[in-house]
């Protein structure tokens, strides 16, 4: 039978008619998976070298393939390249170009592999590299946090619960809470990277291959820690993508929480900080406005990244083994998540060192809202009063002070003794915000010296002085 009307695809031998134009457009992924080109070529070069090592192709064919792929990579890097939607994806675009450049030897590259294990390998190479970038940016933000925390170790501010003034803390202590969130994020990503760093190449379509591939050789060439143990699982697994997006979602949740605080603190009602002008925008109608757009956008992008996580979970939940075309839909959510996380971390690397801290305003705010009430209760306990009784006494003291429009430290000793005879003059040592903060010097506490020790320990954890 002649070829008239038949499919001209590399896989088209089975088909008697060309792909419908709509289907060609609908199923093409090269518009986004071209991002994997470097990793696809990297994997193909390692595969070719392995095929040459085990004698499946000749040394001359191996060298021609490697040289051709390196030339294609150079063209892609310089932009001297046109992607074809008719060739569906990044893999077929590169393979077709290779065959066009080196001829018959190029057709042998795909021996012993499938696009199923090929794309799984590409994704792992890509994600491993991007995780390393994100981990480096986490360290940059972590260092910036520690620098600001060190400068503000003794800066007193109100600590909040339910967004109500709770107890006085130091701003340095507050920033160290951000630091701890970020360290957990880094630990999760490092653990995720270990599971990403598994090579599926050699699994072929789903059942492995009859060719004598040296999978361990290819894994070493590509820097993988180990090879996959089950070919069915290897070609269809996207757990590593979901796990990464889950870790990324938590990073954005943390950055969103910080952003919410920055937005509040930068408002005239708080006036705790001022964001650098270069990270803000103005209003088209209100000339006085300085809008915290960068934190607001980070807060918004958190929903976007969390949505990608849910999308990927739904993508996988109904798939039977092994590979299904559904998995083409894993890349755009993953790519956007990577870009978003990296950009948001970069924003914080730039914003944090340039914060202007209004220490007087923070101190004034800490002195409102009866923030040392717990200290008064602790004082009574120290005098032998049971805590629950002390709690009730302090509640009555607060009620009285509120009726007088005074803070606790402004009440006279005579007034305080009416609520409990055990109260003495030394009570005023604990009713100031400075005394309250200084008293909390246990490890993990907010006392300035404790915060400075925690910063030194944190820098040791990061390997910086």
C-alpha positions as CSV (number, residue, x, y, z in Angstrom):
1,X,0.0,0.0,0.0
2,X,1.4,3.4,-0.9
3,X,1.7,6.2,1.7
4,X,-1.0,8.5,0.3
5,X,-3.2,9.8,3.0
6,X,-1.3,8.0,5.8
7,X,0.1,9.6,8.9
8,X,3.5,11.1,8.5
9,X,4.3,11.0,12.3
10,X,7.3,9.1,13.5
11,X,4.8,6.7,15.2
12,X,2.5,6.7,12.1
13,X,3.0,3.2,10.7
14,X,-0.2,1.9,12.3
15,X,-2.3,4.8,11.1
16,X,-4.1,5.1,7.7
17,X,-5.0,8.8,7.8
18,X,-3.2,12.0,9.0
19,X,-4.0,13.5,12.4
20,X,-6.9,15.9,12.4
21,X,-5.7,19.5,12.6
22,X,-7.7,20.2,15.7
23,X,-6.3,17.0,17.4
24,X,-2.8,18.0,16.4
25,X,-3.2,21.4,18.1
26,X,-5.1,19.9,21.1
27,X,-2.6,17.3,21.9
28,X,0.6,19.2,21.2
29,X,2.7,20.0,24.2
30,X,5.8,21.6,22.6
31,X,4.4,25.1,23.4
32,X,5.3,24.4,27.1
33,X,7.5,21.3,27.3
34,X,10.2,22.9,25.2
35,X,11.4,24.1,28.7
36,X,12.7,20.6,29.1
37,X,15.0,20.8,26.0
38,X,18.3,21.1,27.9
39,X,17.3,18.1,30.1
40,X,16.0,16.1,27.2
41,X,19.3,16.5,25.4
42,X,21.2,15.8,28.6
43,X,19.3,12.5,29.0
44,X,19.7,11.6,25.3
45,X,23.4,12.1,25.3
46,X,23.8,9.8,28.4
47,X,21.5,7.3,26.7
48,X,23.6,7.3,23.5
49,X,26.8,6.9,25.4
50,X,25.3,3.9,27.3
51,X,24.1,2.4,24.0
52,X,27.6,2.7,22.7
53,X,29.1,1.2,25.8
54,X,26.9,-1.9,25.6
55,X,27.4,-2.3,21.9
56,X,23.8,-1.6,20.8
57,X,25.1,1.1,18.5
58,X,28.7,1.6,17.2
59,X,31.1,4.1,18.5
60,X,30.9,6.1,15.3
61,X,27.1,6.2,15.6
62,X,27.4,7.2,19.3
63,X,29.8,10.0,18.4
64,X,27.6,11.3,15.6
65,X,24.5,11.3,17.9
66,X,26.4,13.1,20.7
67,X,27.8,15.7,18.3
68,X,24.4,16.3,16.7
69,X,22.7,16.7,20.0
70,X,25.3,19.2,21.2
71,X,24.9,21.2,18.0
72,X,21.1,21.2,18.5
73,X,21.6,22.3,22.1
74,X,23.8,25.2,21.0
75,X,21.1,26.3,18.5
76,X,18.4,26.2,21.1
77,X,20.5,28.3,23.5
78,X,21.2,30.9,20.9
79,X,17.6,31.1,19.8
80,X,18.4,29.8,16.4
81,X,15.6,27.3,16.5
82,X,12.0,26.9,15.5
83,X,9.7,24.6,17.4
84,X,7.2,22.6,15.4
85,X,3.7,21.9,16.8
86,X,3.3,19.2,14.1
87,X,6.0,17.3,15.9
88,X,4.0,17.3,19.1
89,X,6.5,17.7,21.8
90,X,10.1,18.6,22.8
91,X,11.3,15.0,22.3
92,X,10.1,14.5,18.7
93,X,11.3,18.0,17.7
94,X,14.8,17.2,18.9
95,X,14.8,13.7,17.5
96,X,13.5,14.8,14.1
97,X,16.2,17.5,13.9
98,X,18.8,15.0,14.9
99,X,17.8,12.6,12.1
100,X,17.8,15.5,9.7
101,X,21.4,16.4,10.6
102,X,23.1,13.1,11.0
103,X,20.8,10.7,9.1
104,X,20.3,7.0,9.9
105,X,22.3,7.0,13.1
106,X,19.8,9.5,14.6
107,X,17.0,7.0,14.2
108,X,18.9,4.6,16.6
109,X,18.9,7.0,19.5
110,X,15.5,5.9,20.7
111,X,16.5,2.2,20.9
112,X,15.6,0.8,24.3
113,X,13.5,3.7,25.5
114,X,10.1,5.3,25.1
115,X,8.8,8.8,25.4
116,X,7.3,7.5,28.7
117,X,10.5,6.9,30.5
118,X,12.2,9.7,28.5
119,X,9.8,12.4,29.8
120,X,9.9,11.0,33.3
121,X,13.7,11.4,33.2
122,X,13.5,14.9,31.8
123,X,11.1,16.0,34.5
124,X,13.3,14.6,37.3
125,X,16.4,16.3,35.8
126,X,14.6,19.5,35.5
127,X,13.0,19.5,39.0
128,X,16.3,18.4,40.7
129,X,18.0,21.5,39.2
130,X,15.1,23.8,40.1
131,X,15.0,22.5,43.7
132,X,18.7,23.4,44.0
133,X,17.9,26.9,42.8
134,X,15.0,27.2,45.3
135,X,17.2,25.9,48.2
136,X,19.8,28.6,47.4
137,X,17.1,31.3,47.4
138,X,15.8,30.0,50.7
139,X,19.3,30.4,52.1
140,X,19.5,33.9,50.8
141,X,16.2,34.9,52.4
142,X,17.2,33.1,55.6
143,X,20.4,35.2,55.8
144,X,18.4,38.4,55.2
145,X,16.0,37.5,58.0
146,X,18.9,36.9,60.4
147,X,20.6,40.2,59.5
148,X,17.4,42.2,60.2
149,X,16.7,40.1,63.4
150,X,20.2,40.9,64.7
151,X,19.7,44.6,64.2
152,X,16.2,44.4,65.9
153,X,17.0,41.9,68.7
154,X,16.1,44.4,71.4
155,X,13.3,46.2,69.5
156,X,10.1,45.7,71.5
157,X,6.8,45.2,69.7
158,X,3.4,43.7,70.6
159,X,3.0,40.0,70.1
160,X,-0.5,39.1,68.9
161,X,-3.0,36.3,69.2
162,X,-6.3,36.7,67.3
163,X,-4.7,40.0,66.1
164,X,-5.2,41.3,69.6
165,X,-2.3,42.6,71.7
166,X,-1.2,39.6,73.7
167,X,2.3,40.0,75.2
168,X,5.4,42.2,74.4
169,X,8.0,40.5,72.3
170,X,11.0,41.6,70.3
171,X,10.9,42.2,66.6
172,X,14.0,40.0,66.3
173,X,12.2,37.2,68.0
174,X,9.3,37.6,65.6
175,X,11.6,37.4,62.6
176,X,13.2,34.3,64.0
177,X,9.7,32.7,63.7
178,X,9.8,33.4,60.0
179,X,13.3,31.9,59.9
180,X,12.1,28.6,61.5
181,X,9.3,28.4,59.0
182,X,11.7,28.7,56.1
183,X,14.1,26.1,57.6
184,X,11.3,23.6,57.6
185,X,10.6,24.5,54.0
186,X,14.2,23.8,53.1
187,X,14.2,20.5,55.0
188,X,11.1,19.4,53.1
189,X,12.6,20.3,49.8
190,X,15.8,18.5,50.5
191,X,13.9,15.4,51.4
192,X,11.8,15.8,48.2
193,X,14.9,16.1,46.2
194,X,16.2,12.7,47.4
195,X,13.0,11.1,46.0
196,X,13.3,13.1,42.8
197,X,16.8,11.9,42.2
198,X,15.8,8.4,41.0
199,X,16.3,7.5,37.3
200,X,13.4,5.9,35.4
201,X,15.3,5.6,32.1
202,X,15.4,2.0,31.0
203,X,11.8,1.4,32.0
204,X,10.8,2.0,28.3
205,X,7.1,2.2,27.7
206,X,6.1,0.2,30.8
207,X,7.7,-3.2,30.9
208,X,11.4,-2.5,30.5
209,X,13.3,-3.6,27.4
210,X,15.1,-6.6,26.0
211,X,18.1,-4.6,25.1
212,X,21.2,-5.1,27.4
213,X,21.0,-1.6,28.8
214,X,23.4,-0.5,31.6
215,X,21.0,1.6,33.7
216,X,23.6,2.1,36.4
217,X,26.0,3.6,33.9
218,X,23.3,6.0,32.6
219,X,22.4,7.0,36.2
220,X,26.0,7.9,37.0
221,X,26.2,9.9,33.8
222,X,23.2,11.9,34.8
223,X,24.0,12.2,38.5
224,X,21.1,10.2,39.7
225,X,21.5,8.6,43.2
226,X,19.7,5.4,42.2
227,X,17.6,3.8,39.5
228,X,13.8,3.0,39.7
229,X,12.9,-0.5,40.9
230,X,9.7,-1.0,38.9
231,X,9.1,-0.1,35.3
232,X,5.3,0.2,35.6
233,X,5.6,2.6,38.5
234,X,8.6,4.5,37.0
235,X,6.9,5.7,33.8
236,X,3.6,6.6,35.5
237,X,4.8,8.0,38.8
238,X,4.2,11.7,39.4
239,X,4.4,11.6,43.2
240,X,7.6,13.6,43.0
241,X,5.9,16.4,41.2
242,X,3.0,16.4,43.7
243,X,5.3,16.2,46.6
244,X,7.3,19.2,45.3
245,X,4.2,21.2,44.7
246,X,3.0,20.4,48.3
247,X,6.3,21.6,49.7
248,X,6.1,24.7,47.4
249,X,2.5,25.4,48.6
250,X,3.8,25.5,52.2
251,X,6.6,27.9,51.2
252,X,4.0,30.2,49.7
253,X,1.7,29.8,52.7
254,X,4.6,31.0,54.9
255,X,5.4,33.8,52.5
256,X,1.8,34.8,52.4
257,X,1.6,35.0,56.2
258,X,4.6,37.2,56.2
259,X,3.1,39.3,53.5
260,X,-0.1,39.8,55.4
261,X,2.0,41.0,58.3
262,X,4.0,43.4,56.1
263,X,0.8,44.8,54.6
264,X,-0.7,45.4,58.1
265,X,2.5,46.8,59.6
266,X,3.0,49.2,56.6
267,X,-0.5,50.6,57.0
268,X,-0.8,54.0,58.8
269,X,-2.9,52.3,61.5
270,X,0.2,50.3,62.5
271,X,3.1,52.2,61.0
272,X,5.6,49.6,62.3
273,X,7.6,49.5,59.1
274,X,8.0,51.2,55.8
275,X,8.6,49.2,52.6
276,X,11.2,50.4,50.1
277,X,9.7,52.5,47.4
278,X,11.1,50.2,44.7
279,X,8.8,47.4,46.0
280,X,5.7,49.5,46.1
281,X,3.4,51.3,43.6
282,X,1.2,54.3,43.6
283,X,-2.4,55.1,42.9
284,X,-3.7,56.4,39.6
285,X,-6.1,58.8,41.4
286,X,-4.8,59.2,45.0
287,X,-1.4,60.8,45.0
288,X,-0.7,60.1,48.6
289,X,-0.9,56.3,48.3
290,X,2.1,53.9,48.6
291,X,0.7,50.5,48.0
292,X,2.4,47.3,49.2
293,X,1.7,45.5,45.9
294,X,4.6,43.0,46.1
295,X,3.4,41.5,49.4
296,X,-0.1,41.6,48.2
297,X,0.7,39.7,45.0
298,X,2.7,37.1,46.9
299,X,-0.3,36.6,49.1
300,X,-2.5,36.1,46.0
301,X,0.0,33.8,44.3
302,X,-0.3,31.4,47.2
303,X,-3.8,30.5,46.1
304,X,-2.5,29.9,42.6
305,X,0.3,27.5,43.7
306,X,-2.1,25.7,46.1
307,X,-4.5,25.3,43.1
308,X,-1.7,23.7,41.1
309,X,-1.2,21.2,43.9
310,X,-4.9,20.2,43.9
311,X,-4.9,20.1,40.1
312,X,-2.0,17.6,40.1
313,X,-3.7,15.4,42.8
314,X,-6.9,15.3,40.7
315,X,-4.8,14.6,37.6
316,X,-3.4,11.4,39.1
317,X,-6.3,10.1,41.3
318,X,-8.1,8.1,38.5
319,X,-5.2,6.9,36.4
320,X,-4.7,3.1,36.0
321,X,-1.2,1.8,35.5
322,X,0.9,2.6,33.5
323,X,1.4,5.9,31.6
324,X,-1.6,7.8,30.3
325,X,-1.7,11.0,28.2
326,X,-3.3,12.7,31.2
327,X,0.2,13.2,32.4
328,X,0.9,15.7,29.7
329,X,-1.1,18.1,32.0
330,X,1.5,17.8,34.8
331,X,4.0,20.3,33.3
332,X,2.3,23.6,33.2
333,X,1.3,23.5,36.9
334,X,4.8,22.4,37.8
335,X,6.6,25.0,35.7
336,X,4.4,27.8,37.0
337,X,4.9,26.6,40.6
338,X,8.7,26.7,40.1
339,X,8.6,30.1,38.6
340,X,6.3,31.5,41.3
341,X,8.2,30.2,44.2
342,X,11.5,31.4,42.9
343,X,10.1,34.9,42.1
344,X,8.5,35.2,45.5
345,X,11.6,34.2,47.4
346,X,13.6,36.7,45.3
347,X,11.2,39.4,46.2
348,X,11.8,38.8,49.9
349,X,15.6,38.8,49.4
350,X,15.2,42.3,48.0
351,X,12.6,43.6,50.4
352,X,13.8,42.5,53.8
353,X,17.2,44.3,54.0
354,X,15.6,47.6,52.9
355,X,12.8,47.6,55.6
356,X,12.6,50.8,57.7
357,X,11.6,49.8,61.2
358,X,9.7,52.3,63.3
359,X,10.9,51.3,66.7
360,X,9.1,54.0,68.6
361,X,5.8,53.1,67.1
362,X,6.3,49.4,67.9
363,X,7.2,50.2,71.5
364,X,4.2,52.4,71.9
365,X,1.9,49.7,70.6
366,X,3.4,47.2,72.9
367,X,2.6,49.4,75.8
368,X,-1.1,49.3,75.0
369,X,-3.7,46.5,75.4
370,X,-2.5,45.4,78.9
371,X,0.3,43.4,77.3
372,X,1.9,42.7,80.7
373,X,-1.2,41.2,82.3
374,X,0.3,37.7,82.1
375,X,3.4,39.0,83.9
376,X,1.3,40.3,86.7
377,X,-0.4,36.9,87.0
378,X,3.1,35.2,87.0
379,X,4.2,37.7,89.7
380,X,1.2,36.6,91.9
381,X,2.0,33.0,91.4
382,X,5.6,33.7,92.5
383,X,4.1,35.1,95.7
384,X,2.3,31.9,96.3
385,X,-1.1,32.6,94.7
386,X,-2.5,29.7,92.7
387,X,-2.5,30.4,88.9
388,X,-6.2,30.2,88.4
389,X,-6.8,32.6,91.3
390,X,-4.1,34.9,90.0
391,X,-5.8,34.8,86.6
392,X,-9.0,36.0,88.1
393,X,-7.3,38.8,90.1
394,X,-5.5,40.1,87.1
395,X,-8.8,40.1,85.1
396,X,-10.3,42.3,87.7
397,X,-7.3,44.6,87.7
398,X,-7.5,44.9,83.9
399,X,-11.2,45.7,84.1
400,X,-10.5,48.5,86.6
401,X,-7.6,49.9,84.6
402,X,-9.7,49.9,81.5
403,X,-12.4,51.9,83.3
404,X,-9.8,54.4,84.3
405,X,-8.3,54.5,80.8
406,X,-4.9,53.5,82.3
407,X,-2.4,50.8,81.6
408,X,-1.4,48.4,84.4
409,X,2.0,50.1,85.0
410,X,0.1,53.4,85.6
411,X,-1.9,52.1,88.5
412,X,-0.6,53.0,92.0
413,X,0.7,50.4,94.4
414,X,-2.2,51.2,96.8
415,X,-4.7,50.5,94.0
416,X,-3.0,47.2,93.1
417,X,-2.9,46.1,96.7
418,X,-6.7,46.4,96.9
419,X,-6.8,43.4,94.5
420,X,-4.2,41.4,96.3
421,X,-2.3,42.1,99.5
422,X,0.7,40.2,98.3
423,X,1.5,42.8,95.7
424,X,4.6,44.9,96.7
425,X,6.6,47.6,95.1
426,X,8.7,45.1,93.1
427,X,5.6,44.5,90.9
428,X,6.6,47.5,88.8
429,X,9.7,45.6,87.7
430,X,7.5,43.2,85.8
431,X,4.8,45.6,84.6
432,X,7.0,47.4,82.1
433,X,7.3,45.9,78.6
434,X,11.1,45.9,79.0
435,X,10.9,43.8,82.2
436,X,8.4,41.5,80.6
437,X,10.6,40.8,77.6
438,X,13.8,40.5,79.6
439,X,12.2,37.9,81.9
440,X,11.6,35.5,79.0
441,X,15.1,34.2,78.7
442,X,14.5,30.5,78.3
443,X,15.8,28.9,75.1
444,X,13.3,29.9,72.4
445,X,12.2,33.0,74.3
446,X,12.0,36.6,73.3
447,X,14.6,38.2,75.6
448,X,17.1,40.2,73.6
449,X,20.1,38.2,74.7
450,X,18.3,34.9,74.0
451,X,17.4,36.2,70.5
452,X,21.0,37.1,69.9
453,X,22.1,33.6,71.0
454,X,19.4,32.1,68.7
455,X,20.7,34.2,65.8
456,X,24.3,32.9,66.4
457,X,23.0,29.3,66.5
458,X,21.0,29.9,63.3
459,X,24.0,31.2,61.5
460,X,25.9,28.2,62.5
461,X,23.1,26.0,61.1
462,X,23.5,27.9,57.8
463,X,27.2,27.6,57.9
464,X,27.8,31.4,58.0
465,X,29.5,33.6,60.6
